[in-house]
Amino acid sequence: MFGRAKRIRIETERMTLRPPQHGDHLAWSTLRAESRDFLTPWEPTWAHDHLSRKNFTNRVYWAARSISQGSALPLFLVRRDDKALIGALTVDNIRRGPAQAGTTGYWIGAPYARAGYMREALAAVVHYAFTELDLSRLEAGCLPENAASRGLLEKVGYKYEGVAQSYLQINGRWRNHVLYANLRADRRGRTDAG
């Protein structure tokens, strides 16, 4: 169990990572709408009500419930100097017992891409997951052609593990994904995907 959602805060050099709150809807929906073309090639197709207040409210309740049950750690990336919501990062599908593992997923708004924010956030979440959540393994998947995501994962210690065929529906099509994992005690070598 992680405890109450409102208590979780991870501070990085430039950001506060925290669970979503009801008051974030306007910032979230605006950023997602402005970034639609940037995000669409990499994400599942958005539901017709994706940006609605009701959908966002359900997302906030899911985040709080998941944190209290210890099944996920959904976080928004908030830039500290201007309080701008710039993206999100989630450790989901947390498995306890012999696995001690979770799956990482993330997105960043188009105006904030390629500025090192996600690298900073993911490095902090990896550290938190290994030290505070006592996870042993973090997994991630991305489209093979997503060089930016592959480079990000490798820069924060994820290593290539293989390909999952028809892993997720992305932009309306079943797509293969390359799989990566970050291990708390990792002695594997690097690949050349950087």
N, C-alpha and C positions, 0 to 999 in steps of 0.2 A: 504494500500500500504506500502511496506517495503522500497521502494527507490531502489537505484542502487545496484546490486549484489556485486560489488567490495567493497562497503562500509561496508558490514556486516562482522563483526569479533566478535567472542566470545572467550575470553581468559579463559583458565582453568589453573590449576597449572602446567601441563606439555604440554599442547597443544594449538594450535590456530585452531578454527573451522571457516571455511570459505567456500564460494561457490567454486565449481570446476572451473578451468581455463584451457584454451587450452593447456598450457604447462604441465599439469598434466598427459597427456595421457600415456606416457611411464611408469611412476610410478604406475598409476592406473592399466593399462593392465598387467604389470609385477606382481603386488601384487595379482590381481584377478586370473591370470593364476597359480601362485604358490599356491594359496589357494583354487583352484577349488575343490579338494576332501573334504576339510574342509567345504566349503560352500554349495556344491551340495545337501546334505540331507535337507537343510533348505530353499532353494530358488526355485523360478520358473525355469524351464529349460531355459538355455541360448540360445539365438538365434545363428545361425551359424556365424553371424558377431559381436557377443557380444563384443569382444575385439578390434574390428577394429577402426582405426582413425576416419572414417566417423561416426560410431555409437557414439563414444565418443564426437565428435564435436556436434552432435545432442543433446547429453546429456547436454553439456555446454550451448547451446542455450536454451534448455528447462529450465535449472536451472535459467538463467538470466531472461527469460520471466516470469517464475513462481514467482520469487521473486518480480519483478516489478508489477505483477498483484495481488500479495498478496495471491496466491493460494497454495504456497508451500515454504518451506525453506530447500533446499538441501545443506548440508554442508559436506566438507571433513574434516577428523581429521588429522591434521599435527602435528607431535611431534616437539616441539620447539627446543630441543637441537641438533637434526641432520636434521631437515626439512623432515623427512620421512613421507610419506603418509601411514597411518595405517588403515584407514577404512572410513566409511561414515555414516551419520545419516541424516534423512530427516523428517521434519514435512510436511506431504502432505495432500491433500484433506481438506484444511482449509475452514471451513464454518463460515460465519459471520452471523450477525443478531441474532436471538434467540439462535442459537446453540453455537457460539463462540468456536468452537472445531476444532481439527485436529488429524491426525493419524500419529504416529511415526513408523518409520522403520529404521533398522540399520544393518550394517555388519562390521566385523573386520577381518583383514587379519590374517591368521593362526599364523604367527610368533609373533603376538601381543596379542593373546587371553589370557585370564586369568591373565592379569597384571593390571586390574582395569581401563584401558583406557576408555572402553565404559561406565562404571559406572560414571566416572568423566565427560565424554562428555554429557551423557544423563541427568545427574543432572543439568549441566549448561544450556542445551537446555530447560529443563522443566522450570527452573527459567526464562529464556529469554522469553519463550512462554507466561508465566503467567504475567510477568511484562512489557515486551516491546511490545508484540503482543496482549496483553489483551485477551488471550484465557482463557476460563473457564474450558475446558476439553481436555485432551489428551488421545487418545485411542491407543492400540497396540494389536496385535494378534501374537501368535506363536504356533507351533506344541506342543501338550500336552507333548510329550516326551523330549522337549528341556528344560531340567532342568536348564541349564546355562542361557538361555534367561528369563525363568520364575523367577529365582532368581534375575537376574539383575533388572527386572521390579519392583519386590517387594522392593528391596533395595533402589530404588529411588522414592518410594511412589505410584506406580501403585497398584491397587487392582483388584483381580479376579472378573469378572462379569458373566462369563458363557462360553458356548461353541457354536461356529457357525459351523453348519454342512456344509461339502463340501465348505469351505470358499474360498480357493485358490488352484490352481494347483501348487503343489510343486514336483519338480523332476518328472514331467510328470503325476502325479496322483492328483485327487481331494482329498483334505485333510481337516479334521476338525481342527479347531484352538480354543485354549482357548483365551478368550478376557479379556483384562485388561483396566482399565482407571485410570488416575491420575486427580484429581479434584483440582482446585485452593483452594477451601475451603472444605477440605475433613474431615469428622468425622467418616468414616467407619473403621471397625476393620481390622486386618491382617488376612490372611489365613495361612495355614500350608505348602504352596507350596515351601517355601524358600529353 
